Amino acid sequence: MSTRSTYLARTLLTRAKALAGQLAEDGASGAQQRERLRELVAKVLVVEEGITEETKVRLVLEALPTVPAGRTVSDRELQEFAAVIEARLWR
């Protein structure tokens, strides 16, 4: 697995976890949480990889594991997410 996929997976998981904590504090609805998470994924993909295609944003969003704000991301979750990115994002 490439370092690029691992970096992108780690970045997305870290930012998604921080966003989940913020949204929980704000009392955001489920729909609001989903939309903010989609925006976060889209922003990271465009800034880090120049990817703007909505289908790829959705692919990454669907593969992104849910990690509650109070729990650390396991190495297994990180590696599985990075594997999905590696296999499907750059094809």
GIRAUR-V322651 format. One record per pair of residues at least 12 apart in sequence whose C-alpha atoms are under 7 Angstrom apart, sorted by the first residue. I is the first residue (numbers start at 1). J is the second residue. Records with the same first field share a line. If there is no record, write none. Layout:
BEGIN
I = J, J
END
This chain:
BEGIN
1 = 83, 86
5 = 82, 85, 86
6 = 82
9 = 78, 81, 82
10 = 78
12 = 41
16 = 37
17 = 67, 68, 69
18 = 69
20 = 68, 69
21 = 69
38 = 61
41 = 57, 61
42 = 57
56 = 89
63 = 81
64 = 81
END
